[in-house]
């Protein structure tokens, strides 16, 4: 049985993190800014630590994690967890952004990724979360629905100069964790 855990980014994962981002071939959206800092991983580590501690003005505090498969010690996904929402994140983005590397998709790993992200929100005493995705991102919204996310809105929104249909989901964090605990514990290291 494969086991997974969250790990904060460190210098020890630099080479693997760069390979992880490159596998997306420019399509990685959720990376806490990593994809734009591949040439300066060390400074990115400093920045995400400052973000977590709320030291950067006009940037919400965030947590960034790699989803690690314990069996082979491989980064299979990542998450960017926003501990507060500003107006922009209330509109598009929400509390959690997550991703699974292309070669590891369609294996159910993003459910584990989202479950662990909800656990982080609980640790920060965030009881209710909002997440969204493009209406065309079937894998993402199926993941949200599988873990108890409730669709509250489908709406066209302008983002990066383009208008797309977005889905917004609401999560009662404690309820979703409790309802999924039995099926998720078998996958957690």
C-alpha positions in Angstrom: 0.0 0.0 0.0 1.4 3.4 -1.0 1.7 6.0 1.8 1.9 9.7 1.5 2.8 12.7 3.7 3.3 16.5 3.4 6.7 18.0 3.6 7.6 21.7 3.6 10.0 22.6 0.8 13.7 22.5 1.8 17.0 22.8 0.1 17.3 19.0 0.2 14.5 18.7 -2.5 15.9 21.4 -4.8 16.9 19.1 -7.7 13.7 17.0 -7.5 11.5 20.2 -7.1 13.0 21.6 -10.3 12.3 18.3 -12.1 8.8 18.3 -10.7 8.1 21.8 -12.2 9.7 21.0 -15.5 7.5 17.9 -15.9 4.5 20.3 -16.3 6.1 21.9 -19.4 5.0 25.4 -18.4 1.5 24.4 -17.4 2.0 24.3 -13.6 -0.3 27.0 -12.1 -0.1 26.1 -8.4 3.5 26.3 -7.1 3.6 29.1 -4.6 5.8 30.9 -7.2 8.3 28.1 -7.6 7.9 27.8 -11.3 9.0 31.4 -11.6 12.0 30.9 -9.3 13.7 27.7 -10.6 17.0 29.6 -11.0 16.8 30.9 -7.5 15.3 28.1 -5.4 17.1 29.3 -2.2 15.5 32.7 -2.4 12.1 31.1 -3.1 12.5 29.1 0.1 13.2 32.3 2.1 10.2 34.0 0.5 7.7 31.1 1.2 9.0 31.1 4.8 8.3 34.8 5.0 4.9 34.3 3.5 4.1 31.6 6.1 5.1 34.0 8.9 3.0 36.9 7.3 6.1 39.1 6.8 5.4 40.2 3.3 3.1 43.2 3.0 -0.1 42.7 0.8 0.5 39.0 0.6 -1.8 36.6 2.6 0.0 34.1 4.8 0.4 30.8 3.1 1.8 27.3 3.7 3.4 25.4 0.8 3.9 21.6 0.8 5.1 18.8 -1.4 3.0 15.7 -1.4 5.6 12.9 -0.9 5.0 9.3 -1.7 6.9 7.5 1.1 7.5 4.3 -0.8 9.9 5.9 -3.3 10.4 9.3 -1.6 9.1 11.1 -4.7 7.3 14.5 -5.0 4.0 13.5 -6.6 2.2 16.8 -5.9 2.1 20.1 -4.2 -0.2 22.5 -2.5 -0.4 26.2 -1.7 -2.6 26.8 1.3 -3.8 30.3 2.0 -4.5 31.0 5.6 -6.5 34.1 4.9 -8.3 35.3 1.9 -8.1 38.8 0.3 -10.6 40.0 -2.3 -8.7 38.5 -5.2 -8.5 35.0 -3.6 -12.2 35.2 -2.6 -12.9 35.7 -6.3 -10.5 33.2 -7.8 -8.2 30.9 -5.9 -9.7 30.3 -2.6 -7.9 28.7 0.4 -6.2 25.8 -1.4 -4.4 25.4 -4.7 -3.2 21.8 -5.4 -1.7 19.9 -8.2 -0.4 16.4 -9.1 2.5 16.0 -11.5 1.3 14.8 -14.9 3.0 11.4 -14.8 1.1 10.6 -11.5 -2.4 11.7 -12.4 -5.5 9.6 -12.5 -4.4 7.5 -9.5 -6.5 9.3 -6.8 -3.5 11.1 -5.3 -5.2 14.5 -5.4 -7.8 13.3 -2.9 -5.0 12.6 -0.5 -3.4 16.0 -1.4 -6.7 17.8 -0.7 -7.4 15.8 2.5 -3.9 16.8 3.9 -4.5 20.4 2.9 -7.8 20.4 4.8 -5.9 19.0 7.8 -3.5 22.0 7.6 -6.5 24.4 7.6 -7.8 22.6 10.7 -4.5 23.1 12.4 -4.8 26.8 11.8 -8.4 26.7 13.2 -9.9 27.5 9.8 -13.4 25.9 9.9 -14.7 26.8 6.5 -12.8 26.8 3.2 -13.5 27.9 -0.3 -11.9 26.4 -3.4 -12.5 26.8 -7.1 -11.4 25.6 -10.5 -12.2 26.0 -14.1 -15.3 24.2 -15.2 -13.2 22.3 -17.7 -10.9 20.9 -14.9 -13.0 17.8 -14.3 -10.3 16.1 -12.2 -10.2 19.0 -9.8 -13.9 19.4 -9.3 -14.4 15.6 -9.0 -11.7 15.6 -6.3 -13.5 18.4 -4.4 -16.9 16.7 -4.7 -15.4 13.4 -3.6 -14.2 15.0 -0.3 -17.5 16.7 0.5 -17.1 20.0 -1.3 -20.4 21.7 -2.0 -20.8 23.5 -5.3 -22.1 27.0 -4.4 -21.5 28.8 -7.7 -20.8 28.5 -11.4 -19.9 31.8 -12.8 -18.0 33.3 -15.7 -15.0 35.3 -14.5 -12.2 37.2 -16.1 -8.8 36.0 -15.2 -5.5 36.8 -17.0 -7.3 38.6 -19.8 -9.7 35.6 -20.5 -13.3 34.9 -19.5 -13.9 31.3 -18.4 -16.6 29.4 -16.5 -15.5 28.7 -12.9 -16.9 26.4 -10.2 -16.7 27.5 -6.5 -16.9 25.0 -3.7 -17.5 25.4 0.0 -16.0 23.0 2.6 -17.0 22.5 6.2 -13.4 21.5 7.1 -14.1 19.4 10.2 -17.0 17.6 8.7 -15.1 16.8 5.5 -12.1 15.5 7.5 -14.3 13.4 9.7 -16.4 11.9 6.9 -13.2 11.0 4.9 -11.0 9.9 7.8 -11.5 6.1 7.5 -10.8 5.9 3.8 -7.8 8.3 3.9 -5.9 7.0 6.9 -4.8 3.9 5.0 -2.8 6.2 2.7 -1.2 8.5 5.3 2.4 7.8 6.4 
